[in-house]
Amino acid sequence: MTKLHELADLGQSIWLDYISRSLIASGKLQGLIEKGLRGVTSNPSIFEKAIDESSDYDQNMQKLAAEGKSVDEIYETLVIRDVRDAADLMRPVYDAAGGADGYVSLEVNPKLAHDTDGTIAEARHLFAAVDRPNVMIKVPATPAGPLAIEALISEGTNINVTLIFSLAQYDAIAEAYISGLGKLAESGRNVAQVASVASFFVSRIDTAVDQALEKIGESGLQGKIAIASAKMAYARFRETFTGARWERLAALGARVQRPLWGSTSTKNPNYPDTLYVDNLIGPNTVNTLPPATLEAFLDHGRVALTLETGLEEVRAQLSGLSELGVDLDTITQKLQDDGVDAFAKSFETLMASITRKREQWKE
């Protein structure tokens, strides 16, 4: 039994925040599944690194280019193959968990982050194209997100809501999920067949808040606010998925929308490399880890229920931040905006690379 199995016994699933052709073909992903891995997440930056910075996809791209496929068609073919293959490897986990785990996530085009209708159309297309029950389509928690999430959930599409940094953003997407489930139930469809996670990004909050604190010469709260924010999000999750409205859906088999901790690699080298794993362990949660953080946790992480400890201290830390004049809402909104921009830039870089190679092979 590994630490991943121990976490599963406590109600937390560990997913891998990485995907590549070589990870799948080499057997490494299967090896991690045997160690207790329960899902996989991807994003445009991950696919940029996988496709642009390796030769693993070149033969496939060359063949597609020779067939006259467009840049968009080449991109989609490559990505969907990886997601399908990973989903097939994760399928036994999905089946054993009764659909609670074993998911692989694929993100909509980040350029659609502020386009509700475009997001809905793209998510529908990707969900159908991958054609696996254990795929989740990632939709950002931008202002355009909640309406898209509600519509997609009401149709039975599994959704991973990404780029959540604040309680206000969390509240909006949780409401969208519950409303979507209500519409799904009203249509007579099985609400137990849809799943969703709410991806709350963690380490980036500390990076931004630490910089703000450094500017005013304060250090006491550095490295504290990200975990405090996540613990408050978990408390809100506990409150949201209770009461008569939720119990009616739960009686039909509806699943809670589990909080997923994302951006969990430690950005500050002075902080422990498992900081955002050890301190965020609790039932009905997911933590998606990049490979290095996963290996670090397997080696020396601490397994214990920590999400609901020290809540009074957490509230004091957030109040103290406000008293220092640091506006967390402004910071978290900028983090979301920057996150959308970063993913869009990665997507553009990847598409430019595919374009360059396609033209080269067409000659």
Rosetta blueprint (number, residue, H / E / L):
1 M L
2 T L
3 K H
4 L H
5 H H
6 E H
7 L H
8 A H
9 D H
10 L L
11 G L
12 Q E
13 S E
14 I E
15 W E
16 L E
17 D L
18 Y L
19 I L
20 S L
21 R H
22 S H
23 L H
24 I H
25 A H
26 S L
27 G L
28 K H
29 L H
30 Q H
31 G H
32 L H
33 I H
34 E H
35 K L
36 G L
37 L L
38 R L
39 G E
40 V E
41 T L
42 S L
43 N L
44 P H
45 S H
46 I H
47 F H
48 E H
49 K H
50 A H
51 I H
52 D H
53 E L
54 S L
55 S L
56 D L
57 Y L
58 D H
59 Q H
60 N H
61 M H
62 Q H
63 K H
64 L H
65 A H
66 A H
67 E L
68 G L
69 K L
70 S L
71 V H
72 D H
73 E H
74 I H
75 Y H
76 E H
77 T H
78 L H
79 V H
80 I H
81 R H
82 D H
83 V H
84 R H
85 D H
86 A H
87 A H
88 D H
89 L H
90 M H
91 R H
92 P H
93 V H
94 Y H
95 D H
96 A H
97 A L
98 G L
99 G L
100 A L
101 D L
102 G L
103 Y E
104 V E
105 S E
106 L E
107 E E
108 V L
109 N L
110 P H
111 K H
112 L H
113 A L
114 H L
115 D L
116 T H
117 D H
118 G H
119 T H
120 I H
121 A H
122 E H
123 A H
124 R H
125 H H
126 L H
127 F H
128 A H
129 A H
130 V H
131 D L
132 R L
133 P L
134 N L
135 V E
136 M E
137 I E
138 K E
139 V E
140 P E
141 A L
142 T L
143 P L
144 A L
145 G H
146 P H
147 L H
148 A H
149 I H
150 E H
151 A H
152 L H
153 I H
154 S H
155 E L
156 G L
157 T L
158 N L
159 I E
160 N E
161 V E
162 T E
163 L E
164 I E
165 F L
166 S L
167 L H
168 A H
169 Q H
170 Y H
171 D H
172 A H
173 I H
174 A H
175 E H
176 A H
177 Y H
178 I H
179 S H
180 G H
181 L H
182 G H
183 K H
184 L H
185 A H
186 E H
187 S L
188 G L
189 R L
190 N L
191 V H
192 A H
193 Q H
194 V L
195 A L
196 S E
197 V E
198 A E
199 S E
200 F E
201 F E
202 V L
203 S H
204 R H
205 I H
206 D H
207 T H
208 A H
209 V H
210 D H
211 Q H
212 A H
213 L H
214 E H
215 K H
216 I L
217 G L
218 E L
219 S L
220 G L
221 L L
222 Q L
223 G L
224 K L
225 I H
226 A H
227 I H
228 A H
229 S H
230 A H
231 K H
232 M H
233 A H
234 Y H
235 A H
236 R H
237 F H
238 R H
239 E H
240 T H
241 F L
242 T L
243 G H
244 A H
245 R H
246 W H
247 E H
248 R H
249 L H
250 A H
251 A H
252 L L
253 G L
254 A L
255 R L
256 V L
257 Q L
258 R E
259 P E
260 L E
261 W E
262 G E
263 S L
264 T L
265 S L
266 T L
267 K L
268 N L
269 P L
270 N L
271 Y L
272 P L
273 D L
274 T L
275 L H
276 Y H
277 V H
278 D H
279 N L
280 L L
281 I L
282 G L
283 P L
284 N L
285 T E
286 V E
287 N E
288 T E
289 L E
290 P L
291 P H
292 A H
293 T H
294 L H
295 E H
296 A H
297 F H
298 L H
299 D H
300 H H
301 G L
302 R L
303 V L
304 A L
305 L L
306 T L
307 L L
308 E L
309 T L
310 G L
311 L H
312 E H
313 E H
314 V H
315 R H
316 A H
317 Q H
318 L H
319 S H
320 G H
321 L H
322 S H
323 E H
324 L L
325 G L
326 V L
327 D L
328 L H
329 D H
330 T H
331 I H
332 T H
333 Q H
334 K H
335 L H
336 Q H
337 D H
338 D H
339 G H
340 V H
341 D H
342 A H
343 F H
344 A H
345 K H
346 S H
347 F H
348 E H
349 T H
350 L H
351 M H
352 A H
353 S H
354 I H
355 T H
356 R H
357 K H
358 R H
359 E H
360 Q H
361 W H
362 K H
363 E L
